[in-house]
């Protein structure tokens, strides 16, 4: 898969909040290459140095981290909900949701189906919540 490099528009064509969220989500999933990435390192004298990191390696790292997340965490992130909000939507306790996200337990029955719907069609659950 060839990743896309993030682009910017002229000042007269500012991106909408929805465009920014789409770009942010693509960066977090490792689907697009960030324009620049920096890492802060503390020097021995107590000051900080800003070091530029290779953008492609950051994209690969983001993709690995996204794939390592549980399906439950991916669904919650896609909907842009907190753990409390998502747990309430599914009708489960927050501790149950956390154990699913940490892959300690697996959701069963209706919860698994709602999570599958959240992954494939997040707008359906967002409409149900609204």
C-alpha positions in Angstrom: 0.0 0.0 0.0 1.4 3.3 -1.0 0.8 5.9 1.7 -0.3 9.5 0.8 1.6 12.5 2.0 -0.4 15.1 3.9 -1.0 18.3 1.9 -2.0 21.7 3.0 -4.3 24.2 1.2 -3.9 27.9 0.7 -5.1 30.3 3.4 -8.2 31.1 1.4 -9.2 27.4 1.5 -9.0 26.4 5.1 -10.0 22.8 5.9 -13.2 22.1 7.8 -13.2 20.4 11.2 -14.5 17.2 9.5 -11.5 17.4 7.0 -9.1 17.8 9.9 -10.6 14.8 11.8 -10.4 12.7 8.7 -6.7 13.6 8.3 -6.0 13.0 11.9 -7.6 9.6 11.9 -5.7 8.6 8.7 -2.4 9.6 10.4 -3.3 7.6 13.5 -4.1 4.5 11.5 -0.9 4.9 9.5 -2.7 5.4 6.2 -1.0 8.7 5.4 2.5 10.1 5.9 2.8 13.0 8.3 4.5 16.1 6.8 7.0 16.4 9.7 7.6 14.5 12.9 9.7 15.6 15.8 10.9 14.0 19.0 12.0 15.9 22.1 15.1 14.7 24.0 16.4 16.0 27.3 20.1 16.9 27.2 22.5 16.4 30.1 22.4 20.1 30.9 18.6 20.0 31.4 17.7 21.7 28.1 15.7 20.0 25.4 16.7 19.2 21.8 14.1 18.8 19.0 15.1 16.0 16.6 13.4 15.4 13.3 12.2 11.8 12.9 11.7 10.0 9.5 8.1 10.5 8.5 7.8 7.1 6.8 9.0 5.3 9.9 6.4 7.2 12.0 3.7 6.1 9.6 4.7 2.5 9.9 4.8 2.8 13.7 1.3 4.3 13.7 0.0 1.5 11.5 1.5 -1.2 13.8 0.0 0.4 16.8 -3.4 0.7 15.2 -3.4 -3.0 14.1 -2.3 -4.0 17.7 -5.4 -2.3 19.2 -8.4 -4.5 19.9 -11.4 -4.3 17.6 -13.3 -2.8 20.5 -10.7 0.0 20.9 -10.7 0.6 17.2 -14.5 0.9 17.1 -14.5 3.3 20.0 -11.8 5.4 18.5 -13.7 5.5 15.1 -16.8 6.8 16.9 -14.7 9.4 18.8 -16.2 8.3 22.1 -14.8 8.0 25.6 -14.7 4.7 27.3 -17.6 5.7 29.5 -19.8 6.9 26.6 -19.0 3.7 24.6 -19.7 1.5 27.5 -23.1 3.2 28.0 -23.9 2.8 24.3 -23.2 -0.9 24.5 -25.0 -1.3 27.8 -22.0 -2.7 29.7 -19.9 -1.5 32.6 -16.8 0.5 32.0 -14.6 -2.2 33.6 -16.0 -4.7 31.2 -15.2 -2.4 28.2 -11.6 -1.9 29.6 -11.1 -5.6 29.8 -12.2 -6.0 26.2 -9.9 -3.2 25.1 -7.0 -4.8 26.9 -7.8 -8.2 25.4 -8.3 -9.8 28.8 -11.8 -10.9 27.9 -13.8 -11.2 24.7 -17.2 -9.6 24.1 -20.0 -12.0 23.4 -23.5 -12.0 21.8 -25.1 -8.7 21.1 -22.1 -6.6 22.2 -19.9 -8.3 19.6 -22.6 -7.5 16.9 -22.8 -3.9 18.0 -19.0 -3.6 17.8 -19.0 -5.1 14.3 -21.6 -2.5 13.3 -19.5 0.3 14.8 -16.5 -0.8 12.8 -18.3 -1.1 9.4 -21.0 1.6 9.8 -20.1 4.0 12.6 -22.7 6.5 11.4 -25.5 4.0 12.3 -24.5 4.1 16.0 -23.8 7.8 16.0 -27.4 8.4 14.7 -28.7 6.1 17.4 -26.9 8.1 20.1 -28.0 11.5 18.8 
